[in-house]
Amino acid sequence: MTDRSTLDLSSRDPDWWRQAVVYQIYPRSFADADGDGLGDLRGITRRLTHLAALGVDALWLSPFYPSELADGGYDVADPRGVDPRLGTLDDFDALVAEAHRLGLKVIVDIVPNHSSHRHAWFQEALYAGPGSAARDRYVFRDGRGEHGELPPTDWQSVFGGSAWKRVPDGQWYLHLFAPEQPDLNWENQEVRADYRTTLRFWSDRGVDGFRIDVAHALVKDLSEPLRDLGRPELSREGALTELPPGTHPFYDRDDVHEIYRDWRKILDAYRPPRMAVAEAWVPGARRALYARPDELGQAFNFEYLEAGWDAGELRQVITDSLATARAAGASATWVLSNHDVVRHASRLTLPPGTDLNAWLLSGGHAPAVDEVAGLRRARAATLLMLALPGSAYVYQGEELGLPEVADLPTEVLQDPIWEQTGHVRKGRDGCRVPLPWTTAGPSYGFGPGGAWLPQPPGFAAYAVEAQDGVEGSTLELYRTALRLRRKLLDGEELTWAADAPDGVLRFDRCEGWRCVANLSGTAVGLPAGEVLLSSAPLEDGRIGPDTTVWLGR
């Protein structure tokens, strides 16, 4: 286990996370050391020098715990273990030690809303039967109808269909996601105590912070009788604005904040304190509650991710996000891609209003995407994001400019969304295709063998090997931007320019530099200042469409 005193020296600043660049690793798709086609912890450790050279401050590990992969690892059978296919606890300790040696912080995913149905607790609950203490750790209820044959409520799963599944003795259990992911009962004190143990377990092993999965869904209104929502669409997170704040039966209930205030006491007991960031799909004003200093301290800003490539819309989202973070005493967060969404090199170039699921079902052909134009826009979006005050979260492969792999054959799909929706929604596999490291080989350097999802031949051109040291490559753009960002950032304020042309975002940072992003369809004049970095070459001294420039003053 990593020595605690060493950890204290590796992170003297307790607020390191406020303007950090965090690199998200989806472990099964990052690097495979043993050749079984599945990424693993030793593979990650061997590639940490890539992150150090890139210039990020921290890495965030998506789940690496024991799992049957019913939901890509977010169905956790043991929250204090390592999936044997991915390694051992010793491998995890070695990863943390190497990351800290390279000056990188380590953040891990915590999945507190549900467990795997293979978790020892759930297996005990099935065996123990109705009314048992074991079942009280989960949300079991009798069904409705003459023989209990109907689900207890009309609540719907995020992945499609009823959020209830019946067990052989006739009772039903709640699963807001896949049936293999039974929801835990956070009214149960044993559940709460166990997660305190989990936080301490990973903190003691050297983890610097936690990303909290589905942070807004832990607490449910379980008072009897359970209430229906009346309309299936109200089960979606996006429907929260249709109900009074804090009143949804299973999303964003006010009582959830008691849990995070309790967690903060644990996280603050370490030196330096452990950071945390909430995945909370809630409106901005409600998101601020999760980011308060006495709770998790930071929350993901999904309004920014969902914004279109439009100057007016983005300016409003940025302004509102900064205000929301400021009100919470937190720093803002910015993200363009992650393991759940279409990669932004493809998404940002699709026409406004495109149905992304329909686009995926078409194999990415309706409408067709111009990869060159998409990459240009993605590079501009990246420089804009990195110029904003706050923390930037970068998803693995975006530093290579990877597009979405929209044409995966249906027979290789792994995401449970595909089956659970009756082949209506294609799911998230297209952004989880393993990374290309080299221009040749059975998996482009991902591992000595193949890969668990097929990589398209075009990945060779995006490989690290193809871009390393190549002037103007996307990889070198990221490296340069992150190096400059580290030198330039010294505050969390920005000032919008009053005279920016239509379709242009222009703001000054208090540190004496400015960012100009041209989202219009025509070239615009270059303001005064030294050009520090541009996402695309200037056009006769002007900023071309879909181009962001950083200027010194």
C-alpha positions as CSV (number, residue, x, y, z in Angstrom):
1,M,0.0,0.0,0.0
2,T,1.2,3.5,-0.8
3,D,2.8,5.3,2.1
4,R,0.5,8.1,3.5
5,S,3.4,10.5,4.2
6,T,4.6,10.2,0.6
7,L,1.0,11.1,-0.5
8,D,1.0,14.3,1.5
9,L,4.2,15.5,-0.2
10,S,2.7,14.7,-3.7
11,S,-0.2,17.1,-3.3
12,R,0.6,20.0,-1.0
13,D,-2.2,22.2,-2.4
14,P,-5.6,21.1,-1.1
15,D,-7.3,23.1,-3.9
16,W,-5.4,21.5,-6.7
17,W,-8.6,20.3,-8.3
18,R,-10.2,23.8,-8.8
19,Q,-8.4,24.4,-12.1
20,A,-7.1,20.9,-12.8
21,V,-7.2,19.1,-16.2
22,V,-8.5,15.5,-15.4
23,Y,-8.1,12.7,-18.0
24,Q,-10.8,10.1,-17.9
25,I,-9.7,6.5,-18.4
26,Y,-12.2,3.8,-19.3
27,P,-10.0,1.0,-18.2
28,R,-11.2,-1.7,-20.5
29,S,-10.5,0.4,-23.5
30,F,-7.2,2.2,-22.6
31,A,-4.4,-0.4,-22.8
32,D,-4.2,-4.2,-22.5
33,A,-1.0,-5.6,-21.0
34,D,-1.9,-9.4,-21.0
35,G,-3.3,-9.8,-24.5
36,D,-6.8,-10.9,-23.6
37,G,-8.4,-8.0,-25.5
38,L,-9.5,-6.2,-22.4
39,G,-7.7,-3.2,-21.0
40,D,-6.3,-3.6,-17.5
41,L,-4.5,-1.9,-14.7
42,R,-1.0,-2.9,-15.7
43,G,-1.7,-1.6,-19.2
44,I,-2.7,1.7,-17.7
45,T,0.4,1.9,-15.6
46,R,2.6,1.3,-18.6
47,R,1.0,4.2,-20.4
48,L,1.0,6.7,-17.6
49,T,4.0,8.5,-19.3
50,H,1.6,9.4,-22.1
51,L,-0.6,11.3,-19.6
52,A,2.5,13.0,-18.0
53,A,3.7,14.1,-21.4
54,L,0.3,15.3,-22.3
55,G,0.3,17.6,-19.3
56,V,-2.8,16.7,-17.4
57,D,-3.0,17.0,-13.6
58,A,-5.0,13.9,-12.7
59,L,-6.5,10.7,-14.1
60,W,-10.0,9.5,-13.3
61,L,-10.5,5.7,-13.5
62,S,-13.9,4.5,-14.5
63,P,-14.9,1.3,-12.6
64,F,-12.2,-1.4,-12.4
65,Y,-14.1,-3.4,-9.8
66,P,-15.3,-7.0,-10.1
67,S,-18.2,-7.0,-12.5
68,E,-19.9,-9.1,-15.1
69,L,-20.0,-6.1,-17.4
70,A,-23.8,-5.9,-17.6
71,D,-23.3,-2.2,-17.7
72,G,-19.7,-1.7,-18.7
73,G,-18.3,-2.1,-15.2
74,Y,-20.9,0.1,-13.4
75,D,-22.5,-3.1,-12.1
76,V,-20.2,-3.5,-9.2
77,A,-20.0,-6.9,-7.3
78,D,-17.4,-5.7,-4.8
79,P,-16.7,-2.0,-4.4
80,R,-13.4,-2.7,-2.6
81,G,-11.9,-5.1,-5.0
82,V,-10.4,-5.3,-8.5
83,D,-11.8,-7.4,-11.3
84,P,-9.4,-10.3,-11.8
85,R,-9.5,-9.7,-15.6
86,L,-8.1,-6.2,-14.9
87,G,-5.6,-7.1,-12.2
88,T,-5.2,-7.1,-8.5
89,L,-5.1,-4.7,-5.6
90,D,-1.3,-4.9,-5.8
91,D,-1.6,-3.7,-9.4
92,F,-3.8,-0.9,-8.3
93,D,-1.3,0.2,-5.7
94,A,1.5,0.1,-8.3
95,L,-0.6,2.3,-10.6
96,V,-1.2,4.9,-7.8
97,A,2.5,4.9,-6.9
98,E,3.6,5.4,-10.5
99,A,1.0,8.1,-11.0
100,H,2.2,10.0,-8.0
101,R,5.8,9.5,-9.0
102,L,4.9,11.3,-12.3
103,G,3.1,14.0,-10.5
104,L,-0.4,12.8,-11.4
105,K,-3.4,12.6,-9.0
106,V,-5.7,9.6,-9.0
107,I,-9.5,9.8,-8.9
108,V,-11.7,6.7,-8.9
109,D,-15.4,6.1,-9.6
110,I,-17.7,5.3,-6.8
111,V,-21.1,3.7,-7.7
112,P,-23.3,4.1,-4.7
113,N,-26.8,4.0,-6.2
114,H,-26.8,0.3,-7.0
115,S,-24.7,-2.8,-6.8
116,S,-24.4,-5.8,-9.1
117,H,-27.0,-8.5,-8.7
118,R,-23.9,-10.7,-8.1
119,H,-22.9,-8.7,-5.0
120,A,-22.9,-10.9,-1.9
121,W,-25.6,-8.7,-0.3
122,F,-28.0,-9.2,-3.2
123,Q,-27.5,-12.9,-3.3
124,E,-28.1,-13.0,0.4
125,A,-31.3,-11.0,-0.1
126,L,-32.6,-13.4,-2.7
127,Y,-32.0,-16.3,-0.3
128,A,-33.3,-14.6,2.8
129,G,-36.8,-13.8,1.4
130,P,-39.4,-11.2,2.0
131,G,-39.2,-9.1,5.2
132,S,-35.6,-10.0,5.9
133,A,-32.9,-7.6,7.0
134,A,-30.9,-8.6,3.9
135,R,-33.7,-7.5,1.7
136,D,-33.9,-4.1,3.5
137,R,-30.5,-3.2,2.0
138,Y,-32.3,-3.0,-1.3
139,V,-35.7,-1.8,-2.5
140,F,-38.0,-4.8,-2.5
141,R,-41.7,-4.5,-2.7
142,D,-44.8,-6.6,-3.3
143,G,-46.4,-6.2,-6.7
144,R,-49.8,-4.8,-7.5
145,G,-52.7,-6.7,-9.1
146,E,-54.7,-9.7,-7.8
147,H,-51.6,-11.9,-7.5
148,G,-48.9,-9.3,-7.3
149,E,-48.2,-9.7,-11.0
150,L,-47.9,-6.0,-11.7
151,P,-44.9,-3.8,-10.9
152,P,-45.2,-1.8,-7.7
153,T,-45.1,1.5,-9.6
154,D,-45.0,2.8,-13.1
155,W,-41.3,3.9,-12.7
156,Q,-39.2,3.4,-15.8
157,S,-35.6,2.3,-16.1
158,V,-33.0,4.7,-17.7
159,F,-32.2,1.9,-20.1
160,G,-35.8,1.2,-21.1
161,G,-38.8,-0.7,-19.7
162,S,-40.0,-1.0,-16.2
163,A,-37.6,-0.2,-13.3
164,W,-38.9,-3.3,-11.4
165,K,-38.0,-6.9,-11.8
166,R,-39.8,-9.8,-10.2
167,V,-38.0,-12.6,-8.3
168,P,-39.2,-16.2,-8.0
169,D,-40.9,-15.7,-4.6
170,G,-43.1,-13.0,-6.1
171,Q,-41.6,-9.8,-4.8
172,W,-40.1,-7.1,-7.1
173,Y,-36.9,-5.1,-6.7
174,L,-36.0,-1.7,-8.0
175,H,-33.4,-1.1,-10.7
176,L,-33.2,2.4,-12.2
177,F,-30.7,1.0,-14.7
178,A,-30.2,-2.6,-15.9
179,P,-31.9,-5.5,-14.1
180,E,-28.4,-6.6,-13.1
181,Q,-28.1,-3.4,-11.1
182,P,-30.4,-3.5,-8.1
183,D,-30.8,-0.2,-6.3
184,L,-29.5,0.1,-2.8
185,N,-31.8,1.4,0.0
186,W,-30.1,4.5,1.4
187,E,-32.5,4.6,4.3
188,N,-30.6,1.5,5.6
189,Q,-27.8,2.4,8.0
190,E,-25.8,-0.6,7.1
191,V,-25.6,0.7,3.5
192,R,-24.4,4.1,4.6
193,A,-21.8,2.6,6.9
194,D,-20.5,0.3,4.2
195,Y,-19.9,3.2,1.8
196,R,-18.1,5.1,4.5
197,T,-15.8,2.1,4.7
198,T,-15.4,2.2,0.9
199,L,-14.3,5.8,0.9
200,R,-11.8,5.2,3.6
201,F,-10.5,2.0,1.9
202,W,-9.5,3.8,-1.3
203,S,-8.4,7.0,0.4
204,D,-6.0,4.9,2.5
205,R,-4.6,3.3,-0.6
206,G,-3.6,6.7,-1.9
207,V,-6.6,7.8,-4.0
208,D,-6.8,11.6,-4.3
209,G,-10.5,11.9,-5.1
210,F,-13.7,10.4,-6.1
211,R,-16.2,10.8,-9.0
212,I,-19.7,9.9,-7.7
213,D,-21.8,8.1,-10.2
214,V,-25.5,9.0,-10.4
215,A,-25.0,11.2,-7.3
216,H,-28.6,12.6,-7.5
217,A,-30.4,9.3,-7.3
218,L,-29.4,7.7,-4.0
219,V,-32.4,8.8,-1.9
220,K,-35.9,7.7,-2.9
221,D,-39.3,8.5,-1.5
222,L,-40.1,5.0,-0.2
223,S,-43.1,6.1,2.0
224,E,-46.1,3.9,1.5
225,P,-47.9,3.7,-0.8
226,L,-45.2,4.3,-3.4
227,R,-46.5,6.9,-5.8
228,D,-46.8,6.6,-9.5
229,L,-45.4,9.3,-11.8
230,G,-48.4,9.2,-14.1
231,R,-46.4,9.6,-17.3
232,P,-43.5,7.3,-18.2
233,E,-41.4,10.2,-19.5
234,L,-41.3,11.7,-16.0
235,S,-38.9,8.9,-15.1
236,R,-36.2,10.5,-17.3
237,E,-33.7,12.9,-15.6
238,G,-34.5,15.5,-18.1
239,A,-38.0,15.8,-16.7
240,L,-36.9,17.2,-13.4
241,T,-37.9,20.7,-14.4
242,E,-41.5,19.5,-14.7
243,L,-41.8,18.9,-11.0
244,P,-41.2,21.1,-8.0
245,P,-37.5,21.0,-7.0
246,G,-36.7,18.1,-4.7
247,T,-40.0,16.3,-5.1
248,H,-39.2,13.7,-7.7
249,P,-39.7,10.2,-6.1
250,F,-36.2,9.0,-7.0
251,Y,-34.1,11.9,-8.5
252,D,-32.5,14.9,-6.8
253,R,-34.3,14.6,-3.5
254,D,-33.3,17.1,-0.8
255,D,-32.4,14.3,1.7
256,V,-29.5,13.2,-0.5
257,H,-27.4,16.1,0.7
258,E,-27.2,14.7,4.2
259,I,-25.2,11.8,2.8
260,Y,-22.7,14.0,1.1
261,R,-22.2,16.2,4.2
262,D,-21.4,13.0,6.0
263,W,-19.0,12.0,3.3
264,R,-17.2,15.4,3.3
265,K,-16.3,14.9,7.0
266,I,-14.5,11.7,6.0
267,L,-12.8,13.2,3.0
268,D,-11.6,16.2,5.0
269,A,-10.1,14.0,7.6
270,Y,-7.2,13.2,5.2
271,R,-4.2,15.4,4.5
272,P,-4.6,16.7,2.0
273,P,-8.4,16.4,1.9
274,R,-9.8,14.1,-0.8
275,M,-11.7,15.9,-3.6
276,A,-15.0,14.7,-5.1
277,V,-17.1,15.5,-8.1
278,A,-20.8,14.7,-8.6
279,E,-22.3,13.2,-11.7
280,A,-25.7,14.9,-11.1
281,W,-28.0,15.3,-14.1
282,V,-30.0,18.1,-12.6
283,P,-30.7,21.8,-13.5
284,G,-27.8,24.2,-12.7
285,A,-29.3,25.8,-9.6
286,R,-29.8,22.3,-8.1
287,R,-26.4,21.2,-9.2
288,A,-24.8,23.9,-7.1
289,L,-26.1,22.1,-4.0
290,Y,-23.9,19.1,-4.7
291,A,-20.8,21.3,-5.2
292,R,-21.0,23.1,-1.9
293,P,-17.8,23.0,0.2
294,D,-19.4,21.0,2.9
295,E,-20.6,18.4,0.4
296,L,-18.8,17.0,-2.7
297,G,-17.2,20.3,-3.7
298,Q,-17.6,20.0,-7.4
299,A,-20.2,18.8,-9.9
300,F,-20.2,18.1,-13.6
301,N,-21.6,20.7,-15.9
302,F,-23.6,18.9,-18.5
303,E,-25.3,22.0,-19.9
304,Y,-21.9,22.8,-21.5
305,L,-21.6,19.3,-22.9
306,E,-25.1,19.5,-24.4
307,A,-24.8,23.0,-25.8
308,G,-24.7,23.3,-29.6
309,W,-21.9,24.9,-31.6
310,D,-23.5,28.3,-31.4
311,A,-21.8,31.4,-29.9
312,G,-24.9,32.8,-28.2
313,E,-25.8,29.6,-26.6
314,L,-22.3,28.8,-25.4
315,R,-21.8,32.3,-24.0
316,Q,-25.0,31.9,-22.0
317,V,-24.1,28.5,-20.7
318,I,-20.6,29.6,-19.8
319,T,-21.9,32.7,-18.0
320,D,-24.6,30.7,-16.1
321,S,-22.1,27.9,-15.2
322,L,-19.6,30.3,-13.8
323,A,-22.3,32.0,-11.7
324,T,-23.6,28.6,-10.5
325,A,-20.2,27.5,-9.4
326,R,-19.5,30.8,-7.7
327,A,-22.7,30.6,-5.8
328,A,-21.7,27.2,-4.5
329,G,-18.1,28.3,-3.6
330,A,-16.9,25.7,-6.1
331,S,-15.0,26.0,-9.4
332,A,-16.8,25.4,-12.7
333,T,-16.3,22.2,-14.6
334,W,-16.1,21.7,-18.4
335,V,-16.4,18.5,-20.4
336,L,-16.9,17.8,-24.1
337,S,-16.9,14.0,-24.2
338,N,-17.1,11.0,-21.8
339,H,-17.9,7.3,-21.8
340,D,-21.7,7.9,-22.1
341,V,-21.9,10.3,-25.1
342,V,-21.1,10.5,-28.8
343,R,-17.6,11.9,-29.2
344,H,-17.5,15.6,-29.8
345,A,-15.3,15.3,-32.9
346,S,-18.5,13.8,-34.5
347,R,-21.3,15.3,-32.5
348,L,-20.3,19.0,-32.9
349,T,-20.4,18.8,-36.7
350,L,-23.9,17.2,-36.9
351,P,-26.8,19.6,-37.9
352,P,-28.6,21.1,-34.9
353,G,-31.4,18.9,-33.7
354,T,-29.9,15.7,-35.0
355,D,-31.4,12.6,-33.4
356,L,-28.1,11.0,-32.2
357,N,-29.6,7.6,-31.7
358,A,-31.1,7.6,-35.2
359,W,-27.7,8.7,-36.5
360,L,-26.0,5.8,-34.7
361,L,-28.5,3.4,-36.0
362,S,-27.7,4.6,-39.5
363,G,-24.1,3.7,-38.9
364,G,-23.2,7.4,-39.0
365,H,-24.3,7.8,-42.6
366,A,-27.6,9.8,-42.1
367,P,-26.4,12.5,-42.1
368,A,-22.8,11.7,-43.2
369,V,-20.0,13.4,-41.1
370,D,-17.1,15.1,-42.6
371,E,-14.3,13.9,-40.3
372,V,-11.9,16.7,-41.4
373,A,-14.5,19.4,-40.6
374,G,-15.4,17.6,-37.4
375,L,-11.8,17.5,-36.2
376,R,-11.4,21.2,-37.0
377,R,-14.4,22.0,-34.9
378,A,-13.3,19.7,-32.1
379,R,-9.9,21.3,-31.9
380,A,-11.5,24.7,-31.7
381,A,-13.9,23.5,-29.0
382,T,-11.0,22.1,-27.0
383,L,-9.0,25.4,-27.0
384,L,-12.2,27.2,-25.9
385,M,-12.8,24.8,-23.1
386,L,-9.2,24.9,-21.9
387,A,-9.3,28.7,-21.8
388,L,-12.2,28.8,-19.3
389,P,-11.7,29.1,-15.6
390,G,-12.3,25.9,-13.7
391,S,-11.6,22.2,-14.2
392,A,-11.5,20.6,-17.6
393,Y,-12.3,16.9,-17.9
394,V,-10.8,15.2,-21.0
395,Y,-12.0,11.8,-22.2
396,Q,-9.4,9.3,-23.4
397,G,-8.7,9.5,-27.1
398,E,-10.0,13.1,-27.6
399,E,-6.4,14.2,-27.5
400,L,-6.0,12.1,-30.7
401,G,-9.1,13.6,-32.3
402,L,-10.9,10.3,-32.3
403,P,-14.4,10.3,-33.9
404,E,-17.3,8.2,-32.8
405,V,-17.3,4.7,-34.2
406,A,-20.9,4.9,-35.3
407,D,-20.9,1.9,-37.6
408,L,-20.2,-0.9,-35.1
409,P,-22.1,-4.0,-36.3
410,T,-25.0,-4.8,-34.0
411,E,-23.6,-8.3,-33.3
412,V,-20.6,-6.8,-31.4
413,L,-22.5,-4.4,-29.2
414,Q,-22.0,-4.8,-25.5
415,D,-24.0,-1.9,-24.0
416,P,-27.2,-3.3,-22.3
417,I,-29.2,-0.4,-23.7
418,W,-29.3,-2.2,-27.1
419,E,-31.0,-5.3,-25.7
420,Q,-33.1,-3.7,-23.0
421,T,-34.7,-1.3,-25.5
422,G,-35.5,-4.1,-27.9
423,H,-32.9,-2.9,-30.4
424,V,-34.3,0.6,-30.5
425,R,-31.3,2.5,-28.9
426,K,-27.9,1.5,-30.1
427,G,-26.1,2.6,-26.9
428,R,-22.7,3.9,-26.0
429,D,-20.2,1.4,-27.5
430,G,-19.1,3.8,-30.2
431,C,-17.2,6.0,-27.8
432,R,-15.7,3.1,-25.9
433,V,-13.7,1.5,-28.8
434,P,-10.2,0.8,-27.5
435,L,-7.5,3.4,-28.2
436,P,-5.0,3.2,-31.1
437,W,-1.4,3.6,-29.9
438,T,0.5,2.4,-33.0
439,T,-0.2,2.5,-36.7
440,A,-0.1,-1.3,-37.1
441,G,-0.7,-4.5,-35.2
442,P,-3.8,-6.6,-34.4
443,S,-5.2,-3.8,-32.2
444,Y,-3.1,-0.8,-33.1
445,G,-0.9,-1.2,-30.0
446,F,-3.9,-1.4,-27.6
447,G,-2.5,-4.9,-26.7
448,P,-0.6,-7.8,-28.1
449,G,-3.8,-9.4,-29.3
450,G,-7.2,-8.1,-30.5
451,A,-9.6,-5.8,-28.8
452,W,-12.9,-6.4,-27.2
453,L,-14.6,-4.0,-29.6
454,P,-13.4,-3.8,-33.2
455,Q,-11.4,-0.8,-34.2
456,P,-11.9,0.7,-37.7
457,P,-8.9,0.8,-40.1
458,G,-9.0,4.6,-40.0
459,F,-7.8,4.5,-36.4
460,A,-4.3,4.0,-37.6
461,A,-4.1,7.7,-38.7
462,Y,-5.2,8.8,-35.3
463,A,-2.7,6.6,-33.3
464,V,-0.3,8.2,-30.8
465,E,2.6,6.9,-32.9
466,A,1.2,8.7,-36.0
467,Q,0.9,12.1,-34.1
468,D,3.8,12.1,-31.6
469,G,6.1,14.9,-32.5
470,V,4.2,15.9,-35.6
471,E,3.8,19.6,-35.8
472,G,0.1,20.6,-36.0
473,S,-1.2,17.2,-35.0
474,T,-4.1,17.1,-32.5
475,L,-1.9,15.4,-29.9
476,E,0.7,18.1,-30.1
477,L,-2.0,20.8,-30.0
478,Y,-3.2,19.3,-26.7
479,R,0.3,19.1,-25.3
480,T,1.0,22.7,-26.2
481,A,-2.3,23.9,-24.9
482,L,-1.9,22.2,-21.5
483,R,1.6,23.5,-21.1
484,L,0.5,27.0,-21.9
485,R,-2.6,26.7,-19.7
486,R,-0.5,25.7,-16.7
487,K,1.6,28.9,-17.1
488,L,-1.3,31.2,-17.9
489,L,-3.9,30.3,-15.3
490,D,-3.9,32.3,-12.1
491,G,-7.5,33.1,-11.3
492,E,-11.1,32.1,-11.9
493,E,-12.5,35.2,-13.6
494,L,-13.1,36.1,-17.2
495,T,-14.4,39.3,-18.9
496,W,-16.4,39.2,-22.1
497,A,-15.4,41.6,-24.8
498,A,-18.3,44.0,-25.7
499,D,-17.3,44.4,-29.3
500,A,-17.0,40.7,-30.5
501,P,-18.5,40.1,-33.9
502,D,-21.6,38.0,-34.4
503,G,-20.7,34.3,-34.0
504,V,-17.5,35.0,-32.1
505,L,-16.7,34.4,-28.4
506,R,-14.0,36.7,-27.1
507,F,-13.0,37.0,-23.5
508,D,-10.1,38.3,-21.4
509,R,-8.6,36.4,-18.5
510,C,-7.4,38.4,-15.5
511,E,-3.9,36.9,-16.0
512,G,-3.4,39.0,-19.1
513,W,-4.3,36.8,-22.0
514,R,-7.4,36.4,-24.1
515,C,-9.3,33.7,-26.1
516,V,-11.1,34.3,-29.4
517,A,-13.3,31.5,-30.8
518,N,-14.8,32.0,-34.2
519,L,-17.9,29.9,-34.5
520,S,-19.2,31.8,-37.5
521,G,-19.0,30.7,-41.2
522,T,-16.6,33.5,-42.2
523,A,-13.1,34.6,-41.3
524,V,-12.8,37.5,-38.7
525,G,-10.1,40.0,-37.8
526,L,-7.4,39.1,-35.3
527,P,-7.4,41.3,-32.2
528,A,-4.2,42.9,-31.1
529,G,-1.8,40.6,-29.2
530,E,0.8,37.9,-29.6
531,V,-0.6,34.7,-31.0
532,L,0.2,32.0,-28.4
533,L,-1.7,29.2,-30.0
534,S,-4.3,28.6,-32.7
535,S,-6.5,25.5,-33.3
536,A,-6.0,25.9,-37.0
537,P,-3.7,28.0,-39.2
538,L,-4.7,31.7,-39.6
539,E,-6.0,32.8,-42.9
540,D,-4.0,35.8,-44.1
541,G,-3.8,37.0,-40.6
542,R,-7.5,36.4,-39.9
543,I,-9.2,33.8,-37.8
544,G,-11.0,31.3,-40.0
545,P,-14.3,29.6,-39.2
546,D,-14.3,27.0,-36.5
547,T,-11.0,28.3,-35.1
548,T,-10.0,29.3,-31.6
549,V,-6.9,31.5,-30.9
550,W,-5.1,32.3,-27.6
551,L,-3.5,35.7,-27.5
552,G,-1.0,37.3,-25.1
553,R,-1.4,40.9,-24.3
